[in-house]
């Protein structure tokens, strides 16, 4: 007599090299692909999200080079603190001279 099961079969296609890599990695911790997949699904349900951080591809090298070039250029669009103090001091003096 067959017993009814609440399980369903899922078929996925992945790259052969990737499959071999993950099988080896999971075997090192005592898991097979089925167990690891079920573990992933259970953690997703438990956490209410994908149970790991998903990162975009790293910043393209061309953008890194451009940022490095920009950061090495002197930034001249600022006023030194001493000059700011002097401007404030002069403004205060002008304000007191006109009040007198």
HURAGI-V627982 format. One record per residue. N is the residue number from 0. PSI is psi as a letter, one per 40 degrees, with the letter a starting at -180 (* if undefined). Layout:
# HURAGI-V627982
n->N psi->PSI
n->N psi->PSI
This chain:
# HURAGI-V627982
n->0 psi->h
n->1 psi->i
n->2 psi->i
n->3 psi->i
n->4 psi->i
n->5 psi->f
n->6 psi->i
n->7 psi->i
n->8 psi->h
n->9 psi->h
n->10 psi->h
n->11 psi->i
n->12 psi->h
n->13 psi->i
n->14 psi->h
n->15 psi->d
n->16 psi->d
n->17 psi->d
n->18 psi->d
n->19 psi->d
n->20 psi->d
n->21 psi->d
n->22 psi->d
n->23 psi->d
n->24 psi->d
n->25 psi->d
n->26 psi->d
n->27 psi->d
n->28 psi->e
n->29 psi->f
n->30 psi->i
n->31 psi->i
n->32 psi->d
n->33 psi->d
n->34 psi->d
n->35 psi->d
n->36 psi->d
n->37 psi->d
n->38 psi->d
n->39 psi->d
n->40 psi->d
n->41 psi->d
n->42 psi->d
n->43 psi->d
n->44 psi->d
n->45 psi->d
n->46 psi->e
n->47 psi->f
n->48 psi->i
n->49 psi->h
n->50 psi->f
n->51 psi->i
n->52 psi->h
n->53 psi->h
n->54 psi->i
n->55 psi->i
n->56 psi->i
n->57 psi->i
n->58 psi->h
n->59 psi->i
n->60 psi->d
n->61 psi->d
n->62 psi->d
n->63 psi->d
n->64 psi->d
n->65 psi->d
n->66 psi->d
n->67 psi->d
n->68 psi->d
n->69 psi->d
n->70 psi->e
n->71 psi->e
n->72 psi->i
n->73 psi->i
n->74 psi->h
n->75 psi->e
n->76 psi->f
n->77 psi->i
n->78 psi->h
n->79 psi->i
n->80 psi->d
n->81 psi->d
n->82 psi->d
n->83 psi->d
n->84 psi->d
n->85 psi->d
n->86 psi->d
n->87 psi->d
n->88 psi->d
n->89 psi->d
n->90 psi->d
n->91 psi->d
n->92 psi->d
n->93 psi->d
n->94 psi->d
n->95 psi->d
n->96 psi->d
n->97 psi->d
n->98 psi->d
n->99 psi->*
